[in-house]
């Protein structure tokens, strides 16, 4: 029986991955580097900003060190400021997000969010859409030693929500997230954002669905009693 559902944030609840992609495009433009959506989806989607920035610097041999900064502004601070500018223009919820949250609330199912995002950023986005009250607890990247694809963040969510991993369900969009849930021995449903998971990752999931709306149908059809 599923007693709690654990949500990812970026790419799963909110359509923010394209904002991150545009930021990386802007950072690389002065170097004459064309950064494709395919490259972002395959190597950066679903991972923490810090891990992505380190990988970006290493991959393209950029003359930066993350801690030394860019144009006298810390590089991660620069990225944060760029993201705030994009987010100020608005970021949409993914299709079916509110519908699913309402369904779980009415069913008396606990809900948690487990995201690599910075806490203040995540909560502001949730508040913009009025959905923070639907969640019983939150886990953010700074609370665990290792990010996805390691299982730490999902195990922490189970601990905070007070349920065993086998009694929870993770909803994820990325392959790193699927791998993290699988490593934590928590059943996971994938709702892809930019990229459909490779076969070996898809096999780790209970199901790959088109939208969060389909999660309701899946739970009803499988007769999971929440």
C-alpha positions in Angstrom: 0.0 0.0 0.0 1.3 3.4 -0.9 1.3 5.7 2.1 3.4 8.6 0.7 4.3 10.0 -2.7 7.6 11.8 -3.1 7.8 14.4 -5.8 10.8 15.8 -7.6 10.6 19.5 -8.5 12.4 20.6 -11.7 11.1 19.0 -14.8 8.5 17.0 -12.9 6.3 19.6 -11.1 7.5 22.7 -12.9 8.7 23.4 -16.4 12.1 24.8 -15.4 14.6 22.7 -17.3 14.3 24.9 -20.3 15.3 27.9 -18.1 18.5 26.1 -17.0 19.2 25.2 -20.6 18.9 28.9 -21.7 21.2 29.9 -18.8 23.9 27.5 -20.0 23.4 28.7 -23.6 24.0 32.3 -22.4 27.1 31.4 -20.4 28.7 29.6 -23.4 27.8 32.1 -26.1 30.8 34.4 -25.5 33.1 31.4 -26.2 31.4 30.7 -29.5 30.1 27.4 -28.2 26.8 26.1 -29.5 25.0 24.2 -26.7 22.2 22.0 -28.0 19.0 21.0 -26.2 20.0 17.4 -26.8 23.3 17.9 -25.0 21.5 19.5 -22.0 18.9 16.7 -21.9 21.5 13.9 -22.0 24.1 15.3 -19.6 22.6 18.0 -17.3 18.8 17.4 -16.9 17.8 16.4 -13.3 21.2 17.1 -11.7 22.2 19.7 -9.2 23.4 23.2 -10.4 26.7 22.7 -8.7 27.4 19.3 -10.3 26.3 20.7 -13.7 28.5 23.7 -13.5 31.5 21.6 -12.6 30.7 19.4 -15.6 30.2 22.3 -17.9 33.6 23.8 -16.9 35.3 20.4 -17.4 33.6 19.5 -20.7 34.3 22.8 -22.4 37.6 23.6 -20.7 36.2 26.9 -19.5 38.6 29.4 -17.9 36.6 29.5 -14.7 36.8 27.9 -11.3 33.4 27.7 -9.7 34.6 29.4 -6.5 36.5 32.2 -8.2 33.6 33.5 -10.2 32.8 35.2 -13.4 33.2 39.0 -14.1 33.8 39.6 -10.4 30.6 37.9 -9.4 30.7 34.3 -8.0 29.8 31.9 -10.8 27.0 30.2 -8.9 25.8 33.6 -7.8 25.8 34.7 -11.5 23.8 31.6 -12.4 21.4 32.3 -9.6 20.8 35.9 -10.7 20.2 34.8 -14.3 17.7 32.2 -13.2 15.9 34.7 -11.0 15.5 36.9 -14.1 14.0 34.1 -16.1 11.8 32.9 -13.3 10.5 36.4 -12.8 8.9 36.0 -16.2 7.0 33.0 -14.9 7.5 29.2 -14.8 4.6 26.9 -15.5 3.4 23.9 -13.5 3.6 20.7 -15.5 0.3 19.3 -16.8 -1.8 17.6 -14.1 0.3 18.8 -11.1 -2.5 20.5 -9.1 -5.0 17.7 -10.1 -2.7 15.0 -8.7 -1.9 17.0 -5.5 -5.6 17.5 -4.8 -6.3 13.8 -5.5 -3.6 12.7 -3.0 -4.8 15.2 -0.4 -8.4 13.9 -0.7 -7.1 10.3 -0.5 -5.2 11.1 2.8 -1.9 10.2 1.2 1.2 11.9 2.6 3.3 13.9 0.2 7.0 15.0 0.2 9.2 16.9 -2.1 12.8 15.8 -2.6 14.7 18.3 -4.8 18.3 19.3 -5.4 17.1 22.9 -5.6 18.0 25.6 -3.2 15.3 25.7 -0.5 14.3 29.4 -0.8 14.0 29.1 -4.6 11.8 26.0 -4.5 9.5 27.3 -1.8 9.0 30.6 -3.6 8.0 28.8 -6.8 5.6 26.6 -4.9 4.1 29.7 -3.2 3.7 31.4 -6.6 1.4 28.6 -7.6 -0.2 28.1 -4.2 0.8 24.5 -3.8 3.2 24.5 -0.9 0.4 23.5 1.6 -0.1 20.2 -0.3 3.3 18.9 1.0 3.9 17.4 4.4 7.6 17.7 4.2 10.6 18.8 2.1 14.1 17.7 1.5 16.6 19.8 -0.3 20.1 19.3 -1.6 22.0 20.8 1.3 20.4 18.3 3.7 22.2 15.2 2.2 25.8 14.4 1.5 25.3 13.0 -2.0 22.9 14.1 -4.7 21.1 12.1 -7.3 21.8 9.5 -8.7 22.7 8.5 -5.1 19.7 7.5 -3.0 20.4 9.8 -0.1 17.7 12.4 -0.8 14.9 9.9 -1.2 15.9 8.0 1.9 15.9 11.3 3.8 12.4 12.0 2.5 11.2 8.6 3.8 12.8 9.3 7.1 11.2 12.8 7.4 7.8 11.6 6.4 7.9 8.6 8.6 7.3 5.8 6.1 9.3 2.8 4.9 10.8 3.1 1.4 8.6 0.2 0.2 5.5 2.1 1.3 6.4 5.2 -0.8 6.2 6.1 -4.4 8.7 8.4 -6.2 7.7 10.6 -9.2 10.6 11.5 -11.3 11.4 12.9 -14.8 15.2 12.2 -15.1 17.3 9.2 -15.4 19.4 10.3 -12.4 16.2 10.5 -10.3 15.1 7.1 -11.4 18.4 5.6 -10.5 18.3 7.3 -7.1 14.9 6.0 -6.3 15.8 2.5 -7.5 19.0 2.6 -5.3 16.8 3.6 -2.4 14.5 0.6 -3.1 11.5 2.9 -3.6 9.0 2.2 -6.4 9.3 5.0 -9.0 7.1 6.3 -11.9 8.8 8.3 -14.6 7.1 11.2 -16.3 9.8 12.3 -18.8 10.5 16.0 -19.4 13.1 16.6 -22.1 14.2 13.0 -22.7 12.6 9.6 -22.6 14.8 7.4 -20.3 17.0 4.8 -21.9 15.8 1.2 -21.7 17.9 0.2 -18.7 16.6 3.2 -16.7 13.0 2.7 -17.9 13.2 -0.9 -16.6 14.0 0.4 -13.1 10.6 2.2 -13.1 7.1 0.8 -12.5 5.9 2.7 -15.5 6.8 5.6 -17.9 3.8 7.9 -18.2 3.0 11.0 -20.3 1.9 13.4 -17.5 1.1 13.7 -13.8 -2.6 13.4 -14.7 -1.8 9.8 -15.8 -0.5 9.0 -12.3 -4.1 9.2 -11.0 -5.3 6.7 -13.6 -2.4 4.4 -13.0 -3.1 4.3 -9.3 -6.8 3.7 -9.8 -6.2 1.0 -12.4 -3.7 -0.8 -10.3 -6.1 -0.7 -7.4 -3.5 0.9 -5.1 -5.4 1.9 -2.0 -4.1 5.2 -0.7 
